[in-house]
Amino acid sequence: MRFAPHTDDDVREMLEACGLSSLDELYAHLPPGVVLDRELDLPTGLSEMALTWEMRRLAGRNRHADDYVSFAGGGAYDHYVPAVVWAMAGRSEFYTSYTPYQAELSQGVLQALFEYQSMICELTALEVSNASLYDGATALVEAVHMAQAATGRRRILVSEAADPRYWEALRTYGRGAGYEPEPVPAPGGVTAVPSVADDVAAVILQHPNVFGNLEPVRAVIETAHSAGARSVQVFDPLSLGVLAPPGELGTDIAVAEGQVLGNHLSYGGPYLGIVAARMEDVRRMPGRIVGETTDVEGRTGYVLTLQAREQHIRREKATSNICTNQTLMAVAATIYLAWLGPGGLAELGRQCHAKARHTAERLASLPGVEMAFPGAAFFKEFALRTTRDAAAVQRDLLEEGYLIGPIIQSDGRPALLVSVTERRHGDEIDGLVDAFTKVAAS
């Protein structure tokens, strides 16, 4: 109990205030499957030196993406992170900076976030962006809240070709907000243009979708707008060097996972939620917005704008429960985009697409391997089906040193995702093909 802040008397007093007799009773509402029914199996009596050794031993059991050749995708991708990104983002001015409520003390980080917002607006061809959110899934939830507030409607239509984890986030938040996401079919791995009723608040499309395929975005957006609904697009930021930006396609609200913008895979996070919209929705946008202004002497300055500091804790009057963001990850994204530039973004997109097409053609020519959606256009990611069990193929490829996946379901059948970024070179692609030849039909 050396490091436990609550004494037995504290716990007893708390239980009495709650009208309970034990801690077990306090947690009785939890499902049995999430409650540990034994004592914690922790080593005792270790010195600091011995404990440090043990923690290093346990950490050494982990394997990271650089231990393998990563062709894995599904929302987190092995893109190159230039050394300059974290050399700059890791400076103490950014790395340890606090929430910039006091503008006079926070001009550096406020300017960086203003540049981030400006870059996201230029990238998406939309008019406003905030200073980031938690991750792509929660950014999508916030986009739904924006659409419902704008239209006064509740129903949400979501493509079946959207990431299942985004679906789960919508279901989780929807239970409290009073909506259940409704599916739009995606036969053949591409979303069908839906029929949209006049009580629909938003139509959500992912482009490229969870299978890697490109979607009929303009047609879906036009259908949504004809019914007075907002269109919401989940996009890949690094696809916009070769694909039309959301704003140009007619999208009202665009959201994305920003991990690809200079942030490492990092065992799943922290990542970065991106949201951009049209000016008419700026007052509905969650989180923080940084604005550029001038001081009394005419000098350029930066401030948090359009929203009161505490507006997100005003219970039912708040537009969102988001009170924070991912500033450090947004700063890294800003540095990355500045390093890449428009020409670099286009070249990166061309490389990803060309390498993915080349890899797909070679893999699909192997015995026991076929494209899950032949004829569908894709950007850097595609889905394969194998005559052998998909999980077994994935496992055996891992033994050969190659990461692929995840496994996703379509039309009741499993498919393996393969993602090819600019990091993958010819020898690695050759090696993946040889490994597939060995394991796919065995």
Buried (B, 14 or more C-beta within 10 A) or exposed (E): EEEEEEEEEEBEEEBEEEEBEEEEEBEEEEEEEEEEEEEEEEEEEEEEEEEEEEEEEEEEEEEEBEEBBBBBBBBBBBBEBEEEBBEBBEEEEBEEBEBBEEBEEBBBBBBBBBBBBBBBBBBBBBBBBBBBBBBBBBBBBBBBBBBBBBBEBBBBBBBBBBBBBBBEBBEEBBEEBEBEBEEBEBEBBBBBBBEBEEEBBBBBBBBBBBBBBBBBBBEBBEBBBEBBBBBBBBBBBBBBBBBBBBBBBBBBBBBBBBBBBBBBBEEEBEBBBBBBBBEEBBBBBBBBBBBBEEEEEEEEBBBBBBBEEEBBEEEEEBBBBBBEBBBBBBBBBBBBBBBBEEEEBBBBBEBBBEBBBEBBEBBBEBEBBBBBBEEBBBBBBBBBBBEBEBEEBBEBBBEBEBBBBBBBEBEEEBBBBBBBBBBBEEEBBEBBBEBBBEBBBE
